[in-house]
Amino acid sequence: MNTGKILTVLAASMASISMYAQTDSLKVDTTYTLGEVTVRGMRVINKVDRQILLPTSAMKKHSSDGYDLLNKMMLNGIKIDPERQAITSMRGGSVQVRINDIKANQQDITSLRPDEVIRVEYIDNPGVRYSDGTLDAVINFVVRRRYAGYVGGLGTMQAFTTGFNNSNAYFKYNYKKSEFSVYYNFYYRGYDGRKVNSESSYFFPDGTERHRNYIGYNTDFMYTTNVVQLGYNLSDPDKYTLNVTMNYNGTNNPNFGANQLAQETSRPDLYLFNKKSSKTYTPSLDIYWSLHLPKNQDIMANVVGTYIGTDYSYLSRNYLFNQSPEQSMQADPVNDYSYATTGRKYSLISEAIYTKNFKKVAFSAGGEYTVSHTDNAYTGAVNTDAVLNSDNLYLFAQLQGKLGILNYQAGLGANYVSIHQGDIGFNRWTLRPQLSLSTNITDNLSVRYSGRISQLTPSLSDLSDVRQQSDELFASDGNTELKPYVAYRNNLTINWSLPICDFQLYGNWYYAPDIIMNSYVPEQQSDGTYLLITRPENQKSFSQKSVTAYLTLHAIRDVLDISLYGDYSHYDSRGLDYSHKYGAWGWGSSANLMLGRWNVAASYYTAPKSYFAESMTKGENGSNLSVGYRYKDFKVGLGVLLLGYAQGFDYVSKTDSKYVQSTSHTFIKDNGNMLYFTLSYNFSHGRKYETERKQLSNSDNDNGIR
């Protein structure tokens, strides 16, 4: 090797080492596109409101879709559920996913090609730009687009012995400035091993006590979902973008009840038959338009019209138990609380945003207006017509820039909410300020503080005056007198990045006076007995203080990553006539090995615990082991969920009220040791380009039915 070649190799090596060691040396921002770069060793750039992450080439090669890629990237505070194809926040709020700033749904994420991903923007500190006050994070995939040719693919995840399937297909064709797309997703679940066991004690004002044991029977659980999406995009990236999407989502859920045997000392046994079924169909039209103006200005607008049609059936009948459930149902029921609902909801969401980039400051302002009409007609044990009209106006302005060593983001939102059911309802204005500050202490160490105030509104189902009753002891009501409430959130984040590992310490304090939580209210009946009612009410306050530590170890660069986390949360729940405090620990770990054409992934999470109102809920332990192999555009894999948990999922709920003390276990045996296989195939032809990133998208999926 001659001297010139040696010097060239040494120079390239030193440049590579420098880029790897200095996490902020690569100036990545949302204003430009990273070209065809081979990334070795995922790099993280910390900003005041987000982390910008560059997935490695190995991660993209071994991933089959967007869910798979995020799972390999191990984002702090984010949990990927391969079974449900869900992305959730460990901090309790909601997560929004976007692709080139277009709000993405499941079919968009399953059809995303990892090899076209340039970077991932993990906005773990959303500003006032986002109207959703419950939002914990926004994950935005920045991808390359094509201007000629086509791209398509197929994928499936199928269990061997359980009724379980996720499948998808997509095709996109590009011609000059236009892109035509079609997506189809299919989901199926069919379980026969689901049951609910519980022990409950009821305490009434007259001193009467009732102690009842509920023994669950395996009850069928089944649903199918079909999703079709048609899209058209017309774009000149330096001038304008028009994006039109038509969606249809149809879900048929014929079984999701829970049948039980109720046993009580000195009283006859009862068979509680409970069957719920629903059909929901949701067409929507989404139109987005943007225009580039001179002097770094942009105008964006988005309009979404949605119709939600729902046919819902609630069968709840109590029988005197006679040898078996089938024999018991031959007689007339002792009580029948069944009803049916026909629901229709129409909504229109419109949003507009103006942005202006100055030399050192970025300014944005805009507004969103949502109007909806919901008409749910109930017949049977409940006979009413719940008609709700809702108006929601949100306005905001935001500045982002740098003052000395401080990066800042400051914004103010104003929210007007009006919800009415007949003559009952409310109108309310609320301010939503937010401030975020961050600074780099060293090249590898950064600190960020963020504080915000959010307004949260009651759900449409909580605002209805419908009663849902399961037996002669217990029922749940809505509450037409609910009011919006304000929540305060403060958090402090410390990030420390080294070539061998990344460490984050996250502290959070959440406080919400007048929060909506359930109350247990005894209601005396005409015969002198009591019926215990649970109903949502504006309570005194709720607070949560938590601290979480995350450690990601890059054990073998581009080959093996290991992630660990541990957290502690303290809850303080104060109702109108109760006060509870609770502490909960949790931890989890995951590992991902990428070796040649093979990929091995494993994860384990302890069951998450939380406390709200007067109840502790405990989710399921999570574990997943999978092995994958890729050959050109094909990827095939085998995996198992909940390995070693023959009983499957076990959801636990405990209530400690002065009127109710209960412990409930919901088992889904079918998910224990669930062996599955995955298969995906992607094909493409044509050159690539990046169109303008649509920055607005809205959706509506709240049908308001109890």
C-alpha positions as CSV (number, residue, x, y, z in Angstrom):
1,M,0.0,0.0,0.0
2,N,1.5,3.4,-1.0
3,T,1.9,6.4,1.3
4,G,-1.1,8.3,-0.3
5,K,-3.4,5.4,0.4
6,I,-2.2,5.0,3.9
7,L,-2.7,8.7,4.6
8,T,-6.2,8.5,3.1
9,V,-7.2,5.6,5.3
10,L,-5.8,7.3,8.4
11,A,-7.7,10.5,7.6
12,A,-10.9,8.7,7.1
13,S,-10.5,6.7,10.3
14,M,-9.8,9.9,12.3
15,A,-12.9,11.6,10.9
16,S,-15.0,8.6,11.7
17,I,-13.7,8.5,15.3
18,S,-14.3,12.2,15.7
19,M,-17.9,11.9,14.5
20,Y,-18.5,8.9,16.8
21,A,-17.2,10.6,19.9
22,Q,-18.8,14.0,19.5
23,T,-22.6,13.5,19.5
24,D,-23.3,17.1,18.4
25,S,-20.6,17.4,15.7
26,L,-23.1,16.4,13.0
27,K,-25.3,19.5,12.5
28,V,-28.6,17.9,11.9
29,D,-31.7,20.1,11.9
30,T,-35.3,19.9,10.6
31,T,-34.5,22.4,7.8
32,Y,-32.4,20.2,5.6
33,T,-32.1,16.6,4.3
34,L,-29.3,14.2,5.1
35,G,-28.3,12.6,1.9
36,E,-27.1,9.0,1.2
37,V,-24.9,8.5,4.3
38,T,-23.9,5.2,5.8
39,V,-24.4,5.6,9.5
40,R,-22.3,3.4,11.8
41,G,-23.1,3.7,15.5
42,M,-26.4,5.5,16.0
43,R,-25.8,9.1,16.9
44,V,-28.1,11.3,19.0
45,I,-28.3,15.1,18.9
46,N,-30.1,16.7,21.8
47,K,-32.3,19.8,21.1
48,V,-34.5,21.9,23.4
49,D,-37.6,19.9,22.5
50,R,-36.4,16.8,20.9
51,Q,-33.7,14.2,20.2
52,I,-32.6,13.7,16.6
53,L,-31.5,10.2,16.0
54,L,-29.7,8.6,13.0
55,P,-30.4,4.9,12.9
56,T,-27.5,2.8,11.8
57,S,-27.5,1.0,8.4
58,A,-27.6,-2.3,10.2
59,M,-30.7,-1.3,12.1
60,K,-32.5,-0.4,8.8
61,K,-31.4,-3.5,7.0
62,H,-32.7,-5.8,9.8
63,S,-36.0,-4.0,10.2
64,S,-39.2,-4.9,8.3
65,D,-41.3,-1.8,9.1
66,G,-41.5,1.3,11.3
67,Y,-42.4,-0.6,14.4
68,D,-39.5,-2.9,14.0
69,L,-37.1,0.0,13.4
70,L,-38.2,1.9,16.5
71,N,-37.9,-1.2,18.6
72,K,-34.2,-1.6,17.6
73,M,-33.6,2.1,18.2
74,M,-34.6,1.8,21.9
75,L,-36.1,5.2,22.5
76,N,-36.1,6.3,26.2
77,G,-39.6,6.2,27.6
78,I,-41.2,4.5,24.6
79,K,-42.5,0.9,24.6
80,I,-43.1,-0.9,21.3
81,D,-45.8,-3.7,21.4
82,P,-45.2,-6.0,18.5
83,E,-48.5,-7.9,19.1
84,R,-50.8,-4.9,19.2
85,Q,-48.7,-2.9,16.8
86,A,-48.8,-0.1,19.4
87,I,-46.4,2.6,20.5
88,T,-47.0,3.8,24.1
89,S,-45.3,6.2,26.5
90,M,-44.0,4.8,29.8
91,R,-44.9,8.2,31.3
92,G,-48.7,7.6,30.9
93,G,-49.6,10.1,28.2
94,S,-50.3,9.7,24.5
95,V,-47.8,9.3,21.6
96,Q,-48.2,10.7,18.2
97,V,-46.3,9.2,15.2
98,R,-45.7,11.1,12.0
99,I,-44.0,10.4,8.7
100,N,-42.5,13.5,7.1
101,D,-44.7,15.4,9.6
102,I,-47.9,13.7,8.4
103,K,-49.8,12.2,11.3
104,A,-49.4,8.4,10.7
105,N,-51.7,5.5,11.6
106,Q,-51.0,1.8,11.8
107,Q,-51.1,1.2,8.1
108,D,-48.6,4.0,7.5
109,I,-46.2,2.7,10.0
110,T,-46.4,-1.0,8.8
111,S,-45.8,0.1,5.2
112,L,-42.9,2.3,6.1
113,R,-39.6,1.2,4.4
114,P,-36.8,1.4,6.9
115,D,-34.2,1.8,4.1
116,E,-35.8,5.1,3.2
117,V,-35.6,6.6,6.7
118,I,-33.1,9.4,6.9
119,R,-33.5,10.2,10.6
120,V,-36.0,10.0,13.4
121,E,-37.0,13.1,15.4
122,Y,-38.1,12.1,18.9
123,I,-39.9,15.1,20.2
124,D,-40.1,14.1,23.9
125,N,-41.0,17.7,24.9
126,P,-43.9,18.7,22.6
127,G,-44.6,22.5,22.6
128,V,-47.8,24.5,22.5
129,R,-47.9,23.8,18.7
130,Y,-49.7,20.6,19.6
131,S,-53.2,21.1,20.8
132,D,-53.4,17.7,22.6
133,G,-52.8,18.4,26.3
134,T,-52.1,14.7,27.1
135,L,-49.3,14.4,24.6
136,D,-46.1,12.9,26.0
137,A,-44.1,12.5,22.7
138,V,-44.1,12.9,19.0
139,I,-42.1,10.6,16.8
140,N,-41.4,11.8,13.3
141,F,-39.8,9.6,10.6
142,V,-38.0,11.8,8.0
143,V,-37.9,9.6,4.9
144,R,-36.9,10.0,1.2
145,R,-39.6,10.0,-1.4
146,R,-39.6,9.0,-5.1
147,Y,-40.5,11.0,-8.2
148,A,-40.5,8.1,-10.7
149,G,-41.4,4.4,-10.4
150,Y,-43.2,2.5,-7.7
151,V,-42.8,0.8,-4.3
152,G,-44.9,-1.8,-2.6
153,G,-44.9,-4.6,-0.1
154,L,-46.7,-7.3,1.9
155,G,-46.3,-8.3,5.5
156,T,-47.9,-10.6,8.0
157,M,-47.6,-11.7,11.7
158,Q,-49.5,-15.0,12.4
159,A,-49.7,-17.1,15.5
160,F,-49.5,-20.9,15.2
161,T,-52.0,-22.0,17.9
162,T,-53.9,-18.7,18.7
163,G,-56.4,-16.8,16.7
164,F,-54.1,-13.9,15.9
165,N,-53.1,-12.2,12.7
166,N,-51.8,-8.8,11.6
167,S,-51.4,-8.4,7.8
168,N,-50.8,-5.4,5.5
169,A,-50.2,-4.6,1.8
170,Y,-49.4,-1.3,0.1
171,F,-48.4,0.2,-3.2
172,K,-47.3,3.6,-4.2
173,Y,-46.7,5.0,-7.7
174,N,-44.8,8.2,-8.5
175,Y,-45.0,10.2,-11.7
176,K,-43.2,13.6,-11.9
177,K,-44.8,15.7,-9.1
178,S,-47.6,13.3,-8.3
179,E,-47.8,10.2,-6.0
180,F,-50.7,7.8,-5.9
181,S,-50.9,5.4,-3.0
182,V,-53.2,2.6,-1.7
183,Y,-52.9,0.8,1.7
184,Y,-54.8,-2.2,3.1
185,N,-54.5,-3.6,6.6
186,F,-56.2,-6.5,8.2
187,Y,-56.3,-7.4,12.0
188,Y,-57.9,-10.5,13.6
189,R,-58.1,-11.7,17.1
190,G,-59.9,-14.8,18.2
191,Y,-59.4,-15.9,21.9
192,D,-61.4,-18.4,23.9
193,G,-59.4,-18.4,27.1
194,R,-60.3,-15.0,28.5
195,K,-61.9,-14.8,32.0
196,V,-62.3,-12.4,34.9
197,N,-62.1,-13.5,38.6
198,S,-62.7,-11.1,41.4
199,E,-63.5,-10.9,45.1
200,S,-65.5,-7.9,46.3
201,S,-66.9,-6.5,49.5
202,Y,-69.6,-3.8,49.6
203,F,-70.3,-1.6,52.6
204,F,-73.5,0.4,52.7
205,P,-74.6,3.4,54.8
206,D,-77.1,1.4,56.9
207,G,-74.3,-0.9,58.1
208,T,-75.1,-3.7,55.7
209,E,-72.2,-5.7,54.2
210,R,-72.1,-7.9,51.2
211,H,-69.2,-10.2,50.4
212,R,-69.2,-11.7,46.9
213,N,-66.9,-14.0,45.0
214,Y,-67.0,-13.8,41.2
215,I,-65.6,-16.9,39.4
216,G,-64.9,-16.3,35.7
217,Y,-65.8,-18.6,32.8
218,N,-63.7,-18.7,29.7
219,T,-65.5,-16.3,27.4
220,D,-64.9,-15.8,23.6
221,F,-63.2,-12.6,22.6
222,M,-63.0,-11.8,18.9
223,Y,-62.7,-8.9,16.4
224,T,-61.7,-8.2,12.8
225,T,-60.6,-4.8,11.5
226,N,-60.3,-3.8,7.8
227,V,-58.6,-0.5,6.9
228,V,-58.3,1.0,3.4
229,Q,-56.5,4.2,2.6
230,L,-56.2,5.9,-0.8
231,G,-53.9,8.9,-1.2
232,Y,-52.8,11.5,-3.7
233,N,-49.9,13.9,-3.3
234,L,-49.0,16.8,-5.7
235,S,-45.8,18.6,-4.7
236,D,-43.2,21.0,-5.9
237,P,-41.0,21.0,-2.8
238,D,-39.9,24.6,-3.1
239,K,-43.3,26.0,-3.8
240,Y,-46.4,24.0,-2.7
241,T,-47.8,20.7,-1.5
242,L,-51.3,19.3,-1.9
243,N,-52.1,16.0,-0.1
244,V,-55.5,14.3,-0.2
245,T,-56.2,11.1,1.8
246,M,-59.4,9.1,1.9
247,N,-59.7,6.5,4.7
248,Y,-62.1,3.8,5.7
249,N,-61.9,1.8,8.9
250,G,-64.4,-0.9,9.7
251,T,-64.3,-3.0,12.9
252,N,-66.5,-5.9,13.8
253,N,-66.3,-7.0,17.4
254,P,-69.0,-9.7,18.0
255,N,-67.7,-10.9,21.4
256,F,-65.9,-9.1,24.2
257,G,-67.9,-9.8,27.4
258,A,-67.1,-11.7,30.6
259,N,-69.3,-14.4,32.1
260,Q,-69.1,-15.2,35.8
261,L,-70.5,-17.3,38.6
262,A,-71.4,-15.0,41.6
263,Q,-71.2,-16.8,45.0
264,E,-72.3,-15.2,48.3
265,T,-72.9,-16.8,51.7
266,S,-76.6,-17.4,52.6
267,R,-77.7,-16.3,49.1
268,P,-78.4,-18.3,45.9
269,D,-75.6,-18.5,43.4
270,L,-76.1,-16.4,40.3
271,Y,-74.9,-16.8,36.7
272,L,-73.9,-13.4,35.3
273,F,-74.1,-13.5,31.5
274,N,-72.4,-10.5,29.9
275,K,-71.8,-10.1,26.2
276,K,-70.8,-6.9,24.4
277,S,-70.7,-6.6,20.6
278,S,-70.1,-3.7,18.3
279,K,-69.7,-2.7,14.7
280,T,-67.9,0.6,13.8
281,Y,-67.4,2.1,10.4
282,T,-65.4,5.3,10.0
283,P,-64.9,7.0,6.6
284,S,-62.8,10.2,6.6
285,L,-61.4,12.7,4.1
286,D,-58.2,14.6,4.9
287,I,-57.0,17.5,2.8
288,Y,-53.7,19.3,3.4
289,W,-52.2,22.3,1.6
290,S,-49.0,24.3,2.1
291,L,-47.4,27.2,0.4
292,H,-43.8,28.5,0.6
293,L,-43.5,32.3,0.8
294,P,-40.4,34.5,0.3
295,K,-38.1,35.3,3.3
296,N,-38.4,31.9,5.0
297,Q,-42.1,31.9,5.5
298,D,-44.6,29.1,5.2
299,I,-48.4,28.8,5.4
300,M,-50.0,25.4,6.1
301,A,-53.7,24.3,6.3
302,N,-55.4,21.1,7.0
303,V,-59.1,20.1,7.0
304,V,-60.4,16.7,8.1
305,G,-64.0,15.5,7.9
306,T,-65.0,12.3,9.7
307,Y,-68.1,10.3,10.2
308,I,-68.3,7.6,12.9
309,G,-71.2,5.1,12.7
310,T,-71.5,2.6,15.6
311,D,-74.0,-0.2,16.4
312,Y,-73.4,-1.4,19.9
313,S,-75.1,-4.1,21.9
314,Y,-74.8,-4.6,25.7
315,L,-76.3,-7.9,27.0
316,S,-76.2,-8.2,30.8
317,R,-78.6,-10.8,32.4
318,N,-78.5,-12.5,35.8
319,Y,-79.8,-16.1,36.2
320,L,-80.2,-18.3,39.2
321,F,-77.4,-20.8,38.8
322,N,-78.5,-24.4,37.9
323,Q,-75.7,-26.9,37.5
324,S,-74.1,-25.2,34.4
325,P,-74.3,-21.9,32.5
326,E,-76.2,-23.5,29.7
327,Q,-78.8,-25.0,32.0
328,S,-79.1,-21.7,33.9
329,M,-80.0,-19.8,30.8
330,Q,-82.9,-22.1,30.1
331,A,-84.9,-20.2,32.8
332,D,-86.0,-16.6,32.7
333,P,-83.4,-14.1,33.9
334,V,-83.7,-12.7,37.4
335,N,-82.6,-9.3,36.1
336,D,-82.0,-8.0,32.6
337,Y,-79.9,-4.8,32.2
338,S,-79.4,-5.1,28.4
339,Y,-79.5,-2.2,26.0
340,A,-78.5,-1.4,22.4
341,T,-77.0,1.8,21.0
342,T,-77.0,3.3,17.5
343,G,-74.4,6.0,17.4
344,R,-73.7,8.6,14.7
345,K,-71.0,11.3,15.0
346,Y,-70.0,14.0,12.5
347,S,-66.9,16.1,13.0
348,L,-64.9,18.7,11.1
349,I,-61.4,19.6,12.2
350,S,-59.6,22.6,10.6
351,E,-56.1,23.9,11.3
352,A,-53.8,26.6,10.0
353,I,-50.2,27.5,10.9
354,Y,-47.9,30.3,9.9
355,T,-44.1,30.0,10.4
356,K,-41.3,32.5,10.0
357,N,-37.6,31.7,10.4
358,F,-35.4,34.6,11.4
359,K,-31.6,34.5,11.7
360,K,-31.6,33.3,15.3
361,V,-35.3,32.8,16.2
362,A,-38.1,30.7,14.8
363,F,-41.6,32.0,15.2
364,S,-44.9,30.0,14.6
365,A,-48.5,30.8,15.2
366,G,-51.8,29.3,14.3
367,G,-55.1,27.8,15.4
368,E,-57.3,24.8,15.3
369,Y,-61.1,24.6,15.3
370,T,-63.1,21.5,15.8
371,V,-66.8,21.1,15.7
372,S,-68.8,17.9,16.2
373,H,-72.3,16.6,16.5
374,T,-72.9,13.3,18.3
375,D,-76.3,11.5,18.5
376,N,-76.4,8.2,20.4
377,A,-79.8,6.5,20.7
378,Y,-80.1,3.9,23.5
379,T,-83.0,1.4,23.7
380,G,-83.7,-1.4,26.2
381,A,-83.0,-1.1,29.9
382,V,-81.8,2.3,29.0
383,N,-84.0,4.5,26.8
384,T,-82.6,7.8,25.9
385,D,-81.2,9.9,23.1
386,A,-77.9,11.4,24.0
387,V,-77.2,14.4,21.7
388,L,-73.9,16.3,22.3
389,N,-72.6,19.3,20.5
390,S,-69.0,20.3,20.8
391,D,-66.9,23.3,19.8
392,N,-63.2,23.5,20.5
393,L,-61.0,26.5,19.5
394,Y,-57.2,26.5,20.1
395,L,-54.9,29.4,19.3
396,F,-51.1,29.5,19.9
397,A,-47.9,31.4,19.3
398,Q,-44.4,30.1,19.9
399,L,-40.8,31.3,19.8
400,Q,-37.7,29.1,19.7
401,G,-34.1,30.2,19.7
402,K,-30.9,30.7,21.7
403,L,-29.8,33.2,24.3
404,G,-26.1,32.8,25.2
405,I,-25.6,29.2,26.4
406,L,-29.4,28.6,26.8
407,N,-31.6,27.1,24.2
408,Y,-35.2,28.1,24.7
409,Q,-38.7,27.4,23.6
410,A,-41.5,29.6,24.9
411,G,-45.1,29.4,23.8
412,L,-48.6,30.4,24.8
413,G,-51.8,28.7,23.9
414,A,-55.5,29.7,24.5
415,N,-58.2,27.1,24.5
416,Y,-61.9,27.6,24.3
417,V,-64.2,24.5,24.9
418,S,-68.0,24.4,24.6
419,I,-69.8,21.1,25.1
420,H,-73.6,20.9,25.5
421,Q,-76.2,18.2,25.9
422,G,-79.5,20.0,25.6
423,D,-79.6,22.8,28.1
424,I,-76.7,21.2,30.2
425,G,-73.1,22.0,29.4
426,F,-70.3,24.4,29.8
427,N,-68.2,27.1,28.0
428,R,-64.6,27.8,29.1
429,W,-61.4,29.6,28.1
430,T,-58.0,28.4,29.4
431,L,-54.5,29.7,28.9
432,R,-51.7,27.1,28.1
433,P,-48.2,28.5,28.7
434,Q,-45.1,26.4,28.2
435,L,-41.4,27.1,28.7
436,S,-38.4,24.9,28.0
437,L,-34.8,25.6,28.6
438,S,-31.7,23.5,27.8
439,T,-28.0,23.8,27.9
440,N,-24.9,21.7,27.2
441,I,-22.7,21.5,30.3
442,T,-20.0,19.6,28.3
443,D,-19.9,18.1,24.8
444,N,-21.5,14.9,26.2
445,L,-23.7,16.2,29.0
446,S,-26.9,18.3,28.7
447,V,-29.7,19.4,31.0
448,R,-33.2,20.4,30.1
449,Y,-36.1,21.9,32.2
450,S,-39.7,22.1,30.9
451,G,-42.9,23.3,32.5
452,R,-46.4,23.5,31.0
453,I,-50.1,24.0,31.8
454,S,-52.7,22.0,29.9
455,Q,-56.5,21.9,29.8
456,L,-58.2,18.6,29.7
457,T,-61.8,18.0,28.9
458,P,-64.2,15.2,29.8
459,S,-64.8,12.5,27.2
460,L,-68.1,12.4,25.4
461,S,-69.0,9.0,27.0
462,D,-68.4,10.4,30.5
463,L,-70.7,13.4,29.8
464,S,-73.6,11.1,28.8
465,D,-76.4,10.4,31.3
466,V,-76.5,6.7,30.5
467,R,-76.4,4.0,33.3
468,Q,-74.6,0.7,32.7
469,Q,-75.5,-2.0,35.2
470,S,-74.0,-5.5,35.6
471,D,-75.9,-6.9,38.6
472,E,-78.2,-5.9,41.5
473,L,-75.2,-4.4,43.5
474,F,-73.2,-2.4,41.0
475,A,-73.7,0.1,38.2
476,S,-71.8,2.9,36.4
477,D,-73.1,6.3,35.4
478,G,-72.0,9.2,33.2
479,N,-72.1,12.8,34.5
480,T,-73.5,15.7,32.5
481,E,-72.1,18.2,35.1
482,L,-68.4,17.5,34.5
483,K,-66.1,20.5,33.8
484,P,-62.7,20.8,32.1
485,Y,-59.7,20.9,34.4
486,V,-56.2,22.3,34.3
487,A,-53.0,20.1,34.7
488,Y,-49.5,21.3,35.6
489,R,-46.4,19.4,34.6
490,N,-42.7,20.1,35.3
491,N,-39.9,17.8,34.3
492,L,-36.1,17.8,34.4
493,T,-34.0,15.7,32.1
494,I,-30.2,15.0,32.2
495,N,-28.6,13.3,29.2
496,W,-25.1,11.9,29.2
497,S,-23.7,10.3,26.0
498,L,-20.5,8.4,25.5
499,P,-19.3,6.2,22.6
500,I,-20.0,3.0,24.7
501,C,-23.4,4.1,26.3
502,D,-26.1,6.6,26.6
503,F,-27.6,7.5,30.0
504,Q,-30.7,9.6,30.8
505,L,-32.2,10.6,34.2
506,Y,-35.8,11.9,34.0
507,G,-37.8,13.5,36.8
508,N,-41.4,14.5,36.5
509,W,-44.0,16.2,38.7
510,Y,-47.7,16.2,37.6
511,Y,-50.4,18.0,39.5
512,A,-54.1,18.4,38.5
513,P,-56.6,20.1,40.8
514,D,-60.3,19.5,40.0
515,I,-59.3,16.4,38.0
516,I,-62.0,14.0,36.8
517,M,-61.9,10.7,38.8
518,N,-64.5,8.2,39.8
519,S,-66.5,8.3,43.0
520,Y,-68.5,5.4,44.6
521,V,-71.9,6.6,45.6
522,P,-74.5,4.4,47.4
523,E,-78.0,5.0,46.0
524,Q,-81.0,3.7,48.0
525,Q,-83.6,1.8,46.0
526,S,-87.4,1.7,46.4
527,D,-87.2,-1.6,48.3
528,G,-84.7,-0.1,50.9
529,T,-81.6,-1.8,49.5
530,Y,-78.6,0.0,48.1
531,L,-77.2,0.1,44.6
532,L,-73.5,1.2,44.4
533,I,-72.9,3.7,41.7
534,T,-69.5,4.6,40.2
535,R,-69.6,7.9,38.4
536,P,-66.9,10.4,37.2
537,E,-66.7,13.7,39.2
538,N,-64.4,16.7,39.4
539,Q,-62.4,15.7,42.5
540,K,-60.0,17.7,44.7
541,S,-56.6,16.9,43.1
542,F,-54.2,14.2,41.8
543,S,-50.4,14.3,41.7
544,Q,-47.7,12.0,40.5
545,K,-44.0,12.4,41.2
546,S,-41.7,10.0,39.3
547,V,-38.0,9.5,38.5
548,T,-36.7,7.2,35.8
549,A,-33.2,6.1,34.7
550,Y,-32.4,4.8,31.3
551,L,-29.1,3.1,30.2
552,T,-28.4,2.0,26.7
553,L,-25.2,0.0,26.3
554,H,-23.6,-0.3,22.8
555,A,-21.9,-3.5,23.8
556,I,-20.6,-4.4,20.3
557,R,-20.9,-1.5,17.8
558,D,-23.4,-2.1,15.1
559,V,-23.9,-5.6,16.4
560,L,-25.3,-5.7,20.0
561,D,-27.3,-3.1,22.0
562,I,-28.6,-3.6,25.5
563,S,-31.1,-1.3,27.2
564,L,-32.1,-1.1,30.8
565,Y,-34.5,1.1,32.7
566,G,-35.8,1.5,36.3
567,D,-38.4,3.9,37.7
568,Y,-40.3,4.9,40.8
569,S,-43.6,6.7,41.0
570,H,-45.5,8.2,44.0
571,Y,-49.2,8.9,43.6
572,D,-51.4,11.2,45.7
573,S,-55.1,10.8,44.9
574,R,-57.5,13.2,46.7
575,G,-61.2,12.9,46.1
576,L,-64.2,14.7,47.5
577,D,-64.4,12.1,50.3
578,Y,-61.2,10.1,50.0
579,S,-57.4,10.4,50.1
580,H,-54.9,7.7,49.0
581,K,-51.1,7.5,48.5
582,Y,-49.3,4.8,46.6
583,G,-45.7,4.1,45.5
584,A,-44.7,1.7,42.7
585,W,-41.4,0.4,41.3
586,G,-40.8,-0.9,37.8
587,W,-37.9,-2.1,35.6
588,G,-37.2,-3.6,32.2
589,S,-34.5,-4.6,29.8
590,S,-34.1,-5.4,26.1
591,A,-31.3,-6.6,23.8
592,N,-30.9,-6.6,20.1
593,L,-28.3,-8.6,18.2
594,M,-27.6,-8.0,14.5
595,L,-25.2,-10.4,12.9
596,G,-24.9,-10.9,9.2
597,R,-28.3,-11.7,7.9
598,W,-29.6,-12.8,11.3
599,N,-31.3,-10.7,14.0
600,V,-32.1,-11.8,17.5
601,A,-34.2,-9.6,19.9
602,A,-35.3,-10.2,23.4
603,S,-37.2,-8.0,25.9
604,Y,-38.7,-8.2,29.4
605,Y,-40.7,-5.7,31.4
606,T,-42.2,-6.0,34.8
607,A,-45.9,-5.4,35.0
608,P,-46.5,-1.6,35.2
609,K,-48.4,-0.4,38.2
610,S,-50.3,2.8,38.6
611,Y,-52.8,4.4,41.0
612,F,-55.8,6.6,40.1
613,A,-58.8,7.6,42.1
614,E,-59.2,4.7,44.5
615,S,-57.8,1.9,42.4
616,M,-54.4,0.3,41.7
617,T,-54.1,-1.2,38.2
618,K,-51.3,-3.6,37.3
619,G,-50.7,-4.5,33.6
620,E,-49.1,-7.7,32.4
621,N,-45.5,-8.7,32.5
622,G,-44.1,-8.3,29.0
623,S,-41.6,-10.5,27.3
624,N,-40.8,-11.2,23.7
625,L,-38.1,-13.4,22.0
626,S,-37.7,-13.3,18.3
627,V,-35.2,-14.6,15.6
628,G,-35.2,-13.1,12.1
629,Y,-33.4,-13.8,8.8
630,R,-33.3,-11.6,5.8
631,Y,-32.5,-12.4,2.2
632,K,-32.6,-9.6,-0.3
633,D,-36.2,-8.1,0.0
634,F,-37.5,-11.0,2.0
635,K,-37.6,-11.2,5.8
636,V,-38.8,-14.1,7.8
637,G,-38.9,-14.6,11.6
638,L,-40.1,-16.7,14.5
639,G,-41.0,-15.4,17.9
640,V,-42.7,-16.2,21.2
641,L,-44.7,-13.8,23.5
642,L,-44.8,-14.3,27.3
643,L,-42.4,-17.2,27.3
644,G,-42.8,-19.2,30.5
645,Y,-46.2,-17.6,31.3
646,A,-48.6,-20.5,30.7
647,Q,-51.5,-18.6,32.3
648,G,-51.0,-15.8,29.7
649,F,-51.8,-12.2,30.5
650,D,-52.9,-11.4,34.1
651,Y,-54.3,-7.9,34.5
652,V,-54.8,-7.0,38.2
653,S,-57.0,-4.3,39.6
654,K,-57.4,-3.4,43.4
655,T,-59.9,-0.9,44.8
656,D,-59.8,0.4,48.3
657,S,-62.9,2.6,49.0
658,K,-65.0,3.0,52.1
659,Y,-67.8,1.5,50.1
660,V,-66.0,-1.1,47.9
661,Q,-62.9,-3.3,48.5
662,S,-62.1,-5.6,45.6
663,T,-59.4,-7.5,43.8
664,S,-59.9,-8.5,40.1
665,H,-57.8,-10.6,37.8
666,T,-58.3,-10.7,34.0
667,F,-56.7,-13.6,32.4
668,I,-56.0,-14.1,28.6
669,K,-54.5,-17.5,28.5
670,D,-54.2,-17.5,24.7
671,N,-51.3,-15.0,24.8
672,G,-49.1,-17.1,27.1
673,N,-46.2,-18.9,25.3
674,M,-47.7,-17.6,22.0
675,L,-45.5,-18.8,19.1
676,Y,-45.8,-16.7,15.9
677,F,-44.0,-16.2,12.6
678,T,-43.5,-13.1,10.6
679,L,-43.0,-12.7,6.9
680,S,-42.4,-9.5,4.8
681,Y,-41.6,-8.8,1.2
682,N,-40.9,-5.3,-0.3
683,F,-40.2,-4.4,-3.9
684,S,-39.4,-1.1,-5.6
685,H,-38.4,0.5,-8.9
686,G,-37.4,4.1,-9.6
687,R,-35.4,7.0,-8.3
688,K,-35.8,8.8,-5.0
689,Y,-36.5,12.3,-3.8
690,E,-37.9,14.0,-0.7
691,T,-41.1,15.9,-1.1
692,E,-42.1,18.6,1.3
693,R,-43.0,17.3,4.7
694,K,-46.7,17.8,5.5
695,Q,-46.8,19.4,9.0
696,L,-50.5,19.2,9.9
697,S,-52.8,16.3,10.3
698,N,-55.8,15.6,12.5
699,S,-58.2,12.7,13.2
700,D,-61.3,11.9,15.3
701,N,-62.1,8.5,16.8
702,D,-64.2,9.3,19.9
703,N,-67.8,8.0,19.3
704,G,-69.0,8.9,22.8
705,I,-70.7,5.6,23.5
706,R,-70.6,4.1,27.0
